[in-house]
Amino acid sequence: MPIPDAAPIVVAPTPTPFRADDTVDYAALERNIERWLSTPLSGFVLTTANGEELALSESERIEIVRVAAAAHGGQRFTIAGIDNPSTHETLRLADCYAAAGSDMVRVRVPRGIPNNAVESYFGDVTRHSPLPVVVIHQTFSGQPAASPETLGAVCAMDNVAGYITDHDIRFEGYVRAEVPDDMRFWICNGGLLAYGALMGANGACMWLGNIAPALCIDIMSHGIRGEFAEARRLQESASKLDRVIIQYGTPGVKEALRLLGYEGMMPRMPMAAVDADASERIRLALVGEGLPV
């Protein structure tokens, strides 16, 4: 499925389900995808940090993309995540994900290299990738991986389908001014949706999209239309969920999804599930915001 033109687009990093023996539960992934198809979630982002990409083998990552793409059957679109500073390896993985059925690749800005090397990297990747490229600027360090001007130049390249921000709204406001006006510009966190729309974001990619996709789309829709009083009211709900769940990291996100009925929501070892007290806090947060626990 081609990436839609209409805004807002809200996608989410899809958590990887595991069996009790710590192997990937591909059948549960299929069933979870089928459940998300009944929501307004725009698409699925596989092999991401929230999907525990660093705990997955390459063959597991490719199979996850294949299974997810087959499960939605073209009703949504699939983005496969790549976090590799090597041009050669990034393109090799892009070929693998294209063969597995992905519609796009989400490529993280390499950290710790000069701005001219970032431009060179993306110049080669965008020219040779078999799939459109979504650029992501989340660095996990709080420090930008490139200047706003460099990120703007990257987003102006052919075959770039969109840009996903980091969490620093001030910095990303500078980036927005450098990015082409018609570029898909997605805010990265459920606690920042209304603020991102005010800054000029026209979509979102964040874990809260798995849990409350309708809420996230409503916030972005009101923000895009300039209805900020309503966007702010709804943002209060999103921020409450964000604050309670994310303090537990990926296990917290998975526990919220388990409580909502999604399967295989144990984190991969050695990461542990949340304890009973944390589970109850998450449950109360979901109930408090009207989610069907």
Disulfide bonds with the S-S distance in Angstrom:
none
